[in-house]
Amino acid sequence: MPAPVRARSTFAAIRRDRCFWRLLITFFVMSFAFTGLLTHFVPMLRSMDVEPSQAATLASLIGFAVIGSRVMVGFLLDHVRPGLVAGGVCALSAAGTCFLIVGGVAFAPLAAIALGLAIGGEIDMIGFFTARYFALAGYARAYSWMYTGFVIAAGISPLLIGMLFDALGTYSAALIPCAALAAMCACAFATLPTPTPRTSPASLIPQPAETEL
């Protein structure tokens, strides 16, 4: 069977897998919860009467956390159950957001670091989970669906958060649901089944459902 035909056949099987839709929705919700807060982080601090220079300094912590997250999350995914790693990242972000809601500016550094950890690990986790949970012959199409969901949510979330702030004059109305959504993602990841190890070259190339005669 030609490679393009095998890829289409494999992705058709992946699309019928409930785990595919579960991960797609989870990454969509994760992106929705985090990217909107990233876009509005400095305006959010300014609404709490933080000086522009201090807000910029706090926002820079997100960048440092993103760099550290790419190394740390990648290492942990190779050595710990992947669902627990992703769930832990989401739980940390949810906790950081909750601390910001309750404690205000005093917990902004913690919130910035937690948000950076989530943003830094998310794209890497999309590729990792797609490769580990589904046949590699359908990887390109499966990843494109996951990434498309991520990008759509990343476009919608900042807009909705901005609309909420314009309507209510406070970011609290956005922080609370974002924290709740992050907690939901933590549960969704943590309860994923352990992916089947790829232990042999044959397991890397799934057999097509139909073969040429």
Rosetta blueprint (number, residue, H / E / L):
1 M L
2 P L
3 A H
4 P H
5 V H
6 R H
7 A H
8 R H
9 S H
10 T H
11 F H
12 A H
13 A H
14 I H
15 R H
16 R L
17 D L
18 R H
19 C H
20 F H
21 W H
22 R H
23 L H
24 L H
25 I H
26 T H
27 F H
28 F H
29 V H
30 M H
31 S H
32 F H
33 A H
34 F H
35 T H
36 G H
37 L H
38 L H
39 T H
40 H H
41 F H
42 V H
43 P H
44 M H
45 L H
46 R H
47 S H
48 M L
49 D L
50 V L
51 E L
52 P H
53 S H
54 Q H
55 A H
56 A H
57 T H
58 L H
59 A H
60 S H
61 L H
62 I H
63 G H
64 F H
65 A H
66 V H
67 I H
68 G H
69 S H
70 R H
71 V H
72 M H
73 V H
74 G H
75 F H
76 L H
77 L H
78 D H
79 H H
80 V L
81 R L
82 P H
83 G H
84 L H
85 V H
86 A H
87 G H
88 G H
89 V H
90 C H
91 A H
92 L H
93 S H
94 A H
95 A H
96 G H
97 T H
98 C H
99 F H
100 L H
101 I H
102 V H
103 G H
104 G H
105 V H
106 A H
107 F H
108 A H
109 P H
110 L H
111 A H
112 A H
113 I H
114 A H
115 L H
116 G H
117 L H
118 A H
119 I H
120 G H
121 G H
122 E H
123 I H
124 D H
125 M H
126 I H
127 G H
128 F H
129 F H
130 T H
131 A H
132 R H
133 Y H
134 F L
135 A L
136 L H
137 A H
138 G H
139 Y H
140 A H
141 R H
142 A H
143 Y H
144 S H
145 W H
146 M H
147 Y H
148 T H
149 G H
150 F H
151 V H
152 I H
153 A H
154 A H
155 G H
156 I H
157 S H
158 P H
159 L H
160 L H
161 I H
162 G H
163 M H
164 L H
165 F H
166 D H
167 A H
168 L H
169 G L
170 T L
171 Y L
172 S H
173 A H
174 A H
175 L H
176 I H
177 P H
178 C H
179 A H
180 A H
181 L H
182 A H
183 A H
184 M H
185 C H
186 A H
187 C H
188 A H
189 F H
190 A H
191 T L
192 L L
193 P L
194 T L
195 P L
196 T L
197 P L
198 R L
199 T L
200 S L
201 P H
202 A H
203 S H
204 L H
205 I L
206 P L
207 Q L
208 P L
209 A L
210 E L
211 T L
212 E L
213 L L
